[in-house]
Amino acid sequence: MKMLIVDDDLTTRELLKTILQPYGECQTAADGVEALKAFNTPQQGPYDLILLDILMPRMGGQEVLKKIRQIEAARGIIGFEGVKIIIITAVDDLDNIREAYDSCCKSYLVKPITQEKLLEELKKLNLIPA
């Protein structure tokens, strides 16, 4: 499995990378601009999973999620056929949750993220064995 971890907090990126490395290749991005660059670079993608924070400098996660879905649509990939995206954020208001699901995120996890919580979500998405 190939994964992209997008969060402006280095500690969070490293924690998620440590949890996920046993399951595949992990790349990281510190903001939405870096995330879109990685997503559009053939040598780096395609990704099976993107973990995406909402509150980031330069470009927030909601905008990144929408742009990824637009890129996929232009490539003929529609809705949930695209990369699995899990929002991982401290933002837990209903408007942000609704907006993320409207843009076809697969899951929405509120920080703090534990290893158990994340791995359980990956099992639900059939990305790792149950």
Secondary structure, 3 states (H helix, E strand, C coil): CEEEEECCCHHHHHHHHHHHHHHCEEEEECCHHHHHHHHCCCCCCCCCEEEECCCCCCCCHHHHHHHHHHHHHHCCCCHHHCCEEEEEECCCCHHHHHHHHHCCCCEEEECCCCHHHHHHHHHHCCCCCC
